[in-house]
Amino acid sequence: MTADPTMARIAQGVELNHQQGRRDDARELFARIWDDIGGEQGDPLHVCVLAHSMADVQDDVGEELMWDLRALAAVGSITDERVAQAGVPLSVAGLYPSLHLNLTECYRKLGNLDRAREHLRQARDGIGALGDDDYGRLIKGGLEQLAAQLDETV
């Protein structure tokens, strides 16, 4: 699991949303964690992962986009050492494709196809940092679906 208690709490919220279908409960938990970490002033790893997760439980695409942009803004301040210390089995570079995938989807939903394609390209540029594991295949599959929707090739 993870040695970082905040990451463990975020994982609980992710489970509430994805495994239990309790989106509202996940959003409430994420909001409490956001307050506990000091919002955007918190540890960049926590800010990034929490904002990325919070985006998934938004009902409004504009709110989802705001959270995804927060996650992207925070990732640049994270080090591989910090990621390893928290027990996350990825490098910082491995975080970018998922962040850009979510931003691609937000911009696509909002009809801003130029921005969607820009983030799709950035996600593709970072895809080499993903392993051939469940997570890597999930992100690559999501990129392929979005590329098809945007009439692009991966």
Phi and psi in degrees as a GROMACS rama.xvg file:
@    title "Ramachandran Plot"
@    xaxis  label "Phi"
@    yaxis  label "Psi"
@TYPE xy
-123.825  144.517  THR-2
-86.5138  -6.8758  ALA-3
-98.6108  116.82  ASP-4
-61.7899  -35.2701  PRO-5
-68.0915  -41.062  THR-6
-63.1326  -35.9338  MET-7
-64.7783  -40.262  ALA-8
-65.889  -40.8472  ARG-9
-62.1315  -41.6816  ILE-10
-61.0336  -35.3651  ALA-11
-62.2188  -42.5082  GLN-12
-64.2911  -41.2375  GLY-13
-60.8966  -42.0833  VAL-14
-64.8263  -42.3711  GLU-15
-55.0954  -42.9318  LEU-16
-75.058  -57.0728  ASN-17
-81.5461  -38.3269  HIS-18
-92.6737  -32.096  GLN-19
-106.596  -8.14796  GLN-20
66.6533  24.7358  GLY-21
-104.405  67.6785  ARG-22
-59.0858  -45.7846  ARG-23
-63.5835  -41.3649  ASP-24
-64.7403  -39.3886  ASP-25
-62.949  -44.5847  ALA-26
-60.9695  -41.5452  ARG-27
-64.381  -42.8237  GLU-28
-63.3388  -45.236  LEU-29
-60.831  -38.5054  PHE-30
-64.2424  -39.7918  ALA-31
-65.3721  -43.3338  ARG-32
-63.8974  -40.9894  ILE-33
-56.9663  -44.9123  TRP-34
-64.3102  -42.5508  ASP-35
-63.7056  -34.4402  ASP-36
-86.8611  -5.32535  ILE-37
87.429  24.3699  GLY-38
60.1533  -140.725  GLY-39
-65.99  -11.2301  GLU-40
-87.0147  -2.54111  GLN-41
-75.6715  -176.975  GLY-42
-53.8138  125.252  ASP-43
-54.4041  -35.0471  PRO-44
-64.0526  -45.8546  LEU-45
-63.0123  -44.1874  HIS-46
-59.6103  -47.1778  VAL-47
-62.3399  -53.8706  CYS-48
-67.4527  -39.8372  VAL-49
-67.4331  -45.8086  LEU-50
-62.8986  -40.7372  ALA-51
-60.4296  -40.9638  HIS-52
-73.7806  -39.7978  SER-53
-62.5828  -34.9991  MET-54
-58.3413  -36.6777  ALA-55
-67.5632  -17.3712  ASP-56
-109.047  15.3876  VAL-57
-87.3405  143.926  GLN-58
-89.7137  -23.3618  ASP-59
-105.244  128.919  ASP-60
-62.617  -34.8565  VAL-61
-62.4164  -40.7433  GLY-62
-67.6952  -41.2788  GLU-63
-58.6234  -45.2829  GLU-64
-60.8895  -43.3984  LEU-65
-58.7649  -44.4418  MET-66
-67.452  -40.8578  TRP-67
-64.2682  -37.0747  ASP-68
-67.1574  -35.9081  LEU-69
-61.6778  -43.2566  ARG-70
-61.5445  -45.187  ALA-71
-63.7942  -39.1076  LEU-72
-63.7996  -34.5629  ALA-73
-78.6974  -30.3181  ALA-74
-61.4056  -29.4483  VAL-75
-66.1324  -15.0615  GLY-76
-100.848  5.69984  SER-77
-96.0904  142.028  ILE-78
-107.846  157.232  THR-79
-61.3399  -34.7335  ASP-80
-61.4478  -42.3953  GLU-81
-65.8889  -40.5964  ARG-82
-62.0855  -46.4854  VAL-83
-63.4584  -41.454  ALA-84
-58.8767  -35.2672  GLN-85
-81.4224  -6.29172  ALA-86
82.3506  18.9827  GLY-87
-83.9101  126.278  VAL-88
-84.0609  39.5185  PRO-89
-137.01  160.638  LEU-90
-87.7383  167.898  SER-91
-58.8335  -41.1365  VAL-92
-58.3791  -30.1752  ALA-93
-72.384  -13.7414  GLY-94
-80.3554  -31.9361  LEU-95
-59.6885  -44.8375  TYR-96
-58.0624  -39.9941  PRO-97
-67.6623  -40.8151  SER-98
-61.8629  -45.5781  LEU-99
-69.8568  -31.9711  HIS-100
-59.8401  -47.889  LEU-101
-64.8279  -39.1153  ASN-102
-66.891  -37.6471  LEU-103
-57.1076  -46.8866  THR-104
-65.0685  -42.1701  GLU-105
-59.855  -50.4417  CYS-106
-64.7263  -34.4107  TYR-107
-63.4593  -46.7565  ARG-108
-60.9386  -35.31  LYS-109
-81.5982  -5.62146  LEU-110
84.3296  8.56908  GLY-111
-93.9384  78.7853  ASN-112
-70.0539  -28.626  LEU-113
-64.4497  -46.5037  ASP-114
-65.8041  -37.7986  ARG-115
-59.7577  -46.5678  ALA-116
-65.7282  -35.3652  ARG-117
-60.5459  -46.1338  GLU-118
-71.8857  -31.8628  HIS-119
-61.7071  -43.8076  LEU-120
-61.8316  -41.8205  ARG-121
-66.0115  -37.7969  GLN-122
-63.6122  -43.6426  ALA-123
-60.2058  -41.5556  ARG-124
-59.7119  -29.258  ASP-125
-99.8914  2.44146  GLY-126
-63.9046  -24.8732  ILE-127
-64.9514  -17.143  GLY-128
-79.7356  -8.52728  ALA-129
-89.393  143.486  LEU-130
-83.1635  173.777  GLY-131
-93.0654  63.3871  ASP-132
-126.971  -175.746  ASP-133
-57.4087  -44.3965  ASP-134
-63.402  -48.0678  TYR-135
-60.1709  -43.1546  GLY-136
-67.2945  -35.4216  ARG-137
-61.7726  -48.0143  LEU-138
-67.5301  -44.529  ILE-139
-62.0473  -40.3845  LYS-140
-64.5042  -40.6312  GLY-141
-62.6282  -39.2262  GLY-142
-65.6437  -40.3849  LEU-143
-62.5668  -42.9756  GLU-144
-62.5085  -46.074  GLN-145
-66.8331  -38.2551  LEU-146
-60.2177  -41.3526  ALA-147
-63.89  -40.971  ALA-148
-67.0741  -28.7528  GLN-149
-96.169  7.99349  LEU-150
56.2116  44.2267  ASP-151
-116.237  169.936  GLU-152
-117.699  145.305  THR-153
